[in-house]
Amino acid sequence: ETSSVREAIDVAEAIRATGQFKSVSVDWEEPVENRDLPTDPLVVNQWHLLNTDNPGGDLNVVPVYDMGYTGAGVVVGILEAFDDNFWVDHPDLAGNWNQTLSMDTTPFSTWDSQMHPTNVAGIIAAVANNDEGVAGVAYNAKLARLRNGTKLVRGRALQWWYNSIPIKSNSWGPANPPGVFPAHTEDEFVMDALARAARIGRGGKGAIYLFASGNDGPADRVDLEPLGSSRFTLAIGAVDEENNIASYSQGGTSLFATAYSRAAEPTLLRGIQTTGVDIPESEGGPPGVDETYVPDVNGNGDPFSGTSAACPMAAGVIALMLEANPNLTFRDIQHILADTARPVNFTNGSTYFFGAGFPLLGDTWWQVNGAFTRHSDEYGFGVIDAEAAVNAALSWSGAPSPVFLNTYDIVPEDGTIPGAEFVEVPPGEGTYFINNALSYGGGGSFSDTFCVKPDIRLESVEVEITTNGAWVGDLEILLISPWGSVSPLALVRTDPGTYTNYVFTTLKHWDEPSAGEWTLQITDFVPDGPFDVEDATVDLSPYGMDGVDGAGEKTITSYAVRFYGSEFPGGTPYLCDPNNQSCPGDLNGDGIVSPEDLIFFLDLYYAGDPFADINGDGVVNYDDVIMFFNMFVPGFCPSPDNDGPGGRPMPGGSDNGRPVGGAG
């Protein structure tokens, strides 16, 4: 030990000169610092980084800082509701603004149009250890401003620098009229831009999109918003610092995860401390930079909250993950968050329905599927845990190659959905009930079962539906897997519209094997009106469902189900009834009739398996062999687009294959 490096070198040279040592080297101590919380003055108020009042009620991000990860080298794009964005001259944001990757925004900025995006930007990447205000979750990440506006501008923003901006945070969504929650639509150009960047962005690893789930829950659901519910995005809901779901947070089958925000009023729980803007004194603000506009320790100012706060927190955690492992694909991110999110307030056996079938408000809606994967309509896969996610990212070997299955359009022979009736039982006694199939233990007013042959490990499932008839909000739509897990794609609400090729996306079947018989069930729960429910045993008025003139009978015109996942190790094809399949000779469901299917059948035949009783006469004999050979036409199964070699359909497993059976 010496007092200087120069002196240590001299000592080493003197020792080496003796010739008595095999090797001599100098070891020196470099300056180091603790990687705990930043030292900025308002970090003490940022309980989402470290919650000393409610331990366990934070992102668990301090251990990640201790590992040395702070978001360095990662750019996060911020897309807001309007064509303006965060205040780039803010002393806590200017150092992390990436002007090169930013879009030009409106020159007519006002403090109120910059407030929301400035709040969001600070949560993600406010500069740390600069004696200014707060610190971001990924405080060494860079920020890019993106511009919203017309659908053309929005699509351009979603694709903007998709190889250089790996994460895009969206704390905005469609406006909903008070009391009416319709299924929204989005321009095909915008959805195509999103899908394109998610597929080929970042050099093929996929751009990562996050959307705030919305603040109109639980009456509204993220399933009814195409951008938030897309399989190419991560919808983020909100919990408070006690890990209870925020009452305003929109849930749904496509909700991916939750992060922190303020609970709804009149709670005394804290909001989110972040960066604010310089509000002119003439408009009620103090002079100078007002970072305490979003609440200080005493709760002064208007707190920043909503799912708008939760979404950028998730973006910050993903920035930490990408610094730890830049090779993560979008699907890798999905798998890691699904595996590591904390399933808080888990209650096995939660129910979706009570009484006549209306949603049970206040339930956590946790469900364990056939693969023992937990998902909640309110929490998604759970609350994001930064330490667990980053540790998983460091050791992640990559998601398996994707596999795609498609039923294409299934047109039911009878798509009628009988309307519910409000009836007096027994007559004249003044006791009223809603009369529909579920009231009598049935399977729903409309129920259609289709068979999936191939066995893949599922990720997301899309259901595209077209209906006729007004007030589609009267309908409850369920997708039920072979394992009995239920996806409530649509619950009863006030929506006067119809579904036209509307796509629902569910995560409820994540990790489940696909093979087996699936059921689409649709029930009309609201009788046509208007009618008086004052004397009824089931009062619909609190739900805003006390009957509407002109609702009428509804029908389902067609539906299609698309399954996305990966190959299932050891999975075996499901033996669907070959007489009820679009490609009956394809027993193994690989999209091509081949000798493998013939061997498959003969093995069943020689074993006397009842499935080999093709003609259904109760006996497995030579007649069944003849019948199967009549089905056995080698070649690719039929598909809507015969665009394979020589005009033949492409093999199963491709976008144009048809490896899934169905009535269509």
C-alpha positions, 0 to 999 in steps of 0.5 A: 500500500502506497500513497500514490500510483507513481510510488506503487509503480516504483515499489513494483519495479524494485521488487521485480528487479530482485528476480525473486518473484515470478510476476509483479503487478500493481493493483489500484483502487478506482473511485466508486459510488453507491448505486442506491437512490439518486440524491435529487431533493424531491426523490424522497417523495417518489415512493414508487422508487422506494416506499418506506411507508408501505414496504412492497408498494413500489417498483423494486427498482433500487436493487437494479440501480445497485446492479448498475443499470439506469437506462443508459443507451436506451431511447424512449419515445413519448406520444401524447394526446395532442400535437405538443409534447414535453417541455424540452428546456426543463432543467430536469429533462433537457439533459436527456432530450434527444433532439435528433430522434424527435419529431417537430411538434406544434410551434403554438405550445402553451403551458397546459398542453405541455403539462401532461407530457412533461409529467410523463417524461419526468417519470421515465427519465428525469435527470438524476443527481443534478440537484434538481427536483426528481429522478426518472425510473430510467434516469440515464435513458434519453427521451424523444418527442413524438407528435400526435394528430390526424391518423396519418400523423399518428401512424407516422409517429408510431413508425418514427425511427423504429430502429432507433427508438426501441420503446414508445410510451402512450399515456392517451386514448380515445375519449368516451362519451359520459355513460356510453362506452362503445367499442372504438375503431382505429384507421387501418393505416395506424394499425398497420404502422403499429404492426409493422414496427412491432415486427421489424423494428429494432432490426427485427427484434420489434419496437415496444409499445406501451399504452395506458389502459384508460381511466374509465374502468371498470365499466369501460375495458381496454378490450374496446380500444384497438391500440391498447388491446393489440397483441403488439402493445402492452396495456398498463393499468394502475394500482395505488401504493398499497397494491390495490387496484385504482378504481378508475383503472380500466381492465380487460382480457388484454390488460398486460400488467399494472404499475403505480399511481394514485388511488381515486379520491377521496383517499389520502394515499399519495400521488406521483411526484414528477416534473411539472411546467412553468405555469404563468402567474397570470394563470394561477401558477408560481414563478419559475419552474414548478416541480411541486405542482405535482404533489409534494410531501404535504400533498400540495398542488394537483397530483399526477395520477391515472394510468397516465402515470403507470404507463411511463413507469413500465416504460422506464422498467423496460428501458432498464431491461434493455440496457441489461440485455439489448437483444431482447425481442418484443416477445421476450419482453412480454414473456419476462413481464408475464413471468415476473410480475407480482400477482398481488391480491391474488384470490383463486376462484374469483368470479365474473358474474353473479345473479343474472350474469352482470359483472361483479364490480370490485372483484379482482377477477384472477383466473388460473388457466390450464397451464397454471398461469394467473391473469386478472382482468384488473391486474393483468399478470400482476404488478411490474417488479423491476428487479425480477424483470432485469434479473430475468432479462440477464439470463433470458435465452430467448422466446421460442419461434412463433407459430400462428393458427387461423380458423378464418371466417366461421359462419354459423348456420344459425347466428341468432342471439335470442333477446333476453326477456323480463318476465314475471314468474309466476304470473301475477305474483310481482316477482320478475326475472331476466329470462335467457339461457343462463337463467336455466343452466344453459350454455348461453343464448348462442354457443358455437364450438370449433376444434383446434387440432395442432397443439401449440403453447399459446400467447395471445388469441384474437377473436374477430366478430361481425354482428347485426342489430343495434345495442351490441352493449347488451351482449356478453361475449365469452371465449372458453378454452378446452381447459375451461378457462374463460375470456370475457371479451365483452361484458354488458355495458351501454353501447348502441353500436354493432361489431363490424370485423371487430378484433378482441385480443385476450391474454387469458390463455397464455401458456395453455396448449391450444389443442381441443374444442373451443367455444364462443358463447354470446348471451343477450342480458338486457331485455328490450325496453323501455320497461319499469324495473322498480318492482323487480328482484333484479334492478338494472338501473344502476348499470344503466341497462333499464331497457332501450327502444330499438335494441331488438334482436341481434345476430352474429354474422361471422367470427374468426379466431387466430392463435399466436404462440410457439411450438409445444414440446411433446404436444400431440394433435387433437382428434377432431371429428373428421366429418366436421372439418374443412380439411378432413384428411388432415388428422394431425392438423399440420395443414397438409394431407400426407402419409403421416395422416394415413399412418395416424389413422391406421394406428388408430384403426388397428388399435380399435380406437373409437375415433377410427369409427369414421362413419359413426356406426359404433363399429371400427371396421373396413367400412371406416377404412374405405370412408377415410380413403375417400377423404384422403386427398394428398396435398395442402389443405384448402385456404382462402388464398391459393397463393402457394407454388403453382397456385396451390395453397400454402402449407399449414402454419403460414399466414395462409395455411388452414391447420385449424378446423371449424364449421367455416 
